[in-house]
Amino acid sequence: MQSERSERSPEQAKRAEGRSPEQAKRAEGRSPERPKGVEAYKIAVIPGDGTGPEVMKEGLKCLKAVSDKCGFKYETAEYDLGGERYMKTKELVPDSVLKELAGFDAIYLGAIGHPDVKPGILEQGILLKLRFHFDQYINLRPVKLYPGVWTPLKDKGPEHIDFVVVRENTEGLYKGLGEFKNKGTKDEIAIQISHNTRKGVERCVRFAFEYTRKRNKRKNLTLCGKTNVLTYAWDLWDRTFNEVAKEYNDVKTDYAHVDATCMWMVKNPEWFDVIVTDNMFGDIITDLGAMIQGGMGIAAGGNINPEGISMFEPIGGSAPKYTGKNVINPLAAICAGGMMLEYLGEEKAANMLEKSVMKVTGEKLKSLSAGKMGYSTSEVGDLVCSRLNLEH
C-alpha cells in the first residue's frame, strides 16, 4: 500500500544528503522503484549447511516463476560459505568474498550450522560478520498466521496474528562487550555490557515508524523494553522513541515491558501492529512469534540495511538430521525470497508469492513439520509455482 506522506524535517533532509533515490526510499521504509537502466537485480546466494541448499533450491525455483510472471530480471551468484568449507580450509568469510558481496543488491541465505563445528564459530564468523560488515542494523521479522496453519493459541486465527517485530540488530548485550574479573576464583565476576548509542537507537526507531506508516494497517507502534529495571539503556530508548514520535503524528504509539509483551503475544496477539525493541529482547520475542505463527517452517526474516545490502533467510536452522531426505519444509525460504522482493521494490511480485504460499498452506499441506507435510520439499516448491501460474 502507498504510505501517507508528510514534509521531511530538517533532520530527515540532512540524513538524506548523499543517498541515491533508492537508498533514501529504503531508509524511509519505502520500496524503491527499479532504477532505470538496470538490466537485472544482482542476488548473492549462500545455500549454506544441512538442509539449506534444499530449501534454497525451492526458493530460487519460486523466484524464477514469479519473475517470469512479473517481468523483472535478476542474476545470481552462489557462494560456498558454511561448515564444509570451514572444515576443509578454516575459512569463514574471506575478505575477497566480502568485497564481491558489496557489489550485490541482496543476499539470499539458506542456513548456517554444522554438527561437526563447535557452536558459535559459524554463527559468529559468518552470520554476525556479514551483519556487522554490511551494517544490517535492522532485523525484520513478520509474525503472520497463514490459512490452514495450526497455532498453539486457542481461538486465534489469521485475523488475530499479523504483526511485525523491528529488532535492533547490532548493539545492546549482543555487541560482545564485557570482561571477567578474578576469573577462576571464588570471587569471579562476569560483566556483560549493554551498549546502546543514540545513533543506533534512533535509526532503528525511525525505521520502525516509517515501516509502520508504510504497512498502513492499524498504524500503531509499540516500544517493547524494560524501563523500570534497565534504567540507563531503556531511558535512552524511551526518550529517543518519544522524541522521534513527534515527527509521526499519524502513527499511534504505546509502550509495554518485555514480560508483558510476551504475555499479550500469547493472550491477545491482535493488539499488536508493529513492535520495536532492542537486540536481546527482539531475539526472544521473535522466536515466540515464530511459534504462534506456526513454527520455524514458515518463519522468515531479513537483516536490513535500508541504505545498503540486506540479507534474507528462513529462521529455522540447518536441520542436519533431515539433510538430503527431501522432507524439509521450504516455505520459510520461499517467504524470505518474498521479503527480498519487497525490499528490492518488486512489491507486486512479493504479494503474488505470499498469496500463493497462503493458498498452499490453506488447501494442500497437512502440517508444516518436516516429513509430515504430505508432500516432499521439491513438491511443495512445485505447488507454490503452480499456484503462481493458476491464480495470477
Phi, psi and omega in degrees: 000153177284135180275157174288145183250147173222161179294141181286144174285164175304324179294318178295320180296320180295318180295331184283346182298134177087355179271150169286162177304322181292317179296319181298318181293320177295320180297332179265011178079008179256152180274134179281150169288156178296126183299140178295139178088352178278118183289317185203149172288143178256117184241123175273127183251125176240093181299319175081218190253168172055236180276002180307310179299327181291314181288328179293324177301318180287324176299318179290326177299315180289327177298318178295318182298317182285331176291324176296324181286322188261345173088004176276158182244151177209161174224148183238154171223131185265139179238128183272083177241136180152194186295318181299314179296319181298318181292331180277320190239349187065016177268142175253282172231098180300152179301327179296325178289318177302319180296318179293318182299332180297343180268004182260163177275331182198161176243133181243114190247140176275282179197149177235131179150123184230134184295339182263006178245132182307132179306137178104329183294308182288320182297314181284321186282339180245296186298309182290326178297315178296318181299314184281323181298319181263010175051051179277082194274358176242131167253116185254121184230101173292139174239100187221125178274122180271157178304140177082355182266131181284136173240145178288354181275122181293136175063025177244140180229188181305331180287347182258336188242094181199083178217174184228138175255127173256110184252130172294136197242001187227357186234206178071209180292341182273004177293337178088020181264138179163187180196162170257145170235137181055042184299135178086000178251171179289349178256020184298141176231131175248125183243123176243126187260131172270107187258109182234128179250154177301317180300313182295318180292315185295318182292328176291312180298317181295318176302318181297319177296315180296320180293320178299317178296314181295319180301320170057045174254258178279345180053052179232124181247124180254126171273124181249119182203209179208065186294337185279345182238313181270075196281351175265300181301316186276347167293317177297314179299314184294315179297315182296316179302312183291327178290315180293326181302332181297339180272356185230070183294341181275354180252124176282148181230153169206176183226144174215136172299153185297325179292320177293323178302316178299318179296315183286332175298328179276317186276315184222066182298338181292349177291338189261144174244294173227135177244134174241138184202179183274186189295307184290313179299322178296321178300319183286309187288336178287329175289323172299317178301319179300322181290320182285343177268002175121355176115176184293342181291347182238352187274127178235159180209164178230135170263109197251131160244104185300341182251006185212225186262130179246159184233135185237140188203154167288149186278331180298158181281196184280348175043060186300333181292344179257003185300130175079002183265352178060039181237351184287148179282122181266001188297325179296321178293322178295318178294325176298323175298323176295319176298321179297319179297319178298316179299322181284350180102001180267066186292324178300314179296319179298317179294319178298317181295317179296317179297324178292319176298318180297324176295320181292316179292325184282334188239344190240309191284138176280330183200165173266353185284147179301130179080357183238010184285338188090357179215157175281171178305310183292326178292325177295318175300319178296321180298317180296317179296320179297320179295323177302318181284328185280318189271340188237000000 
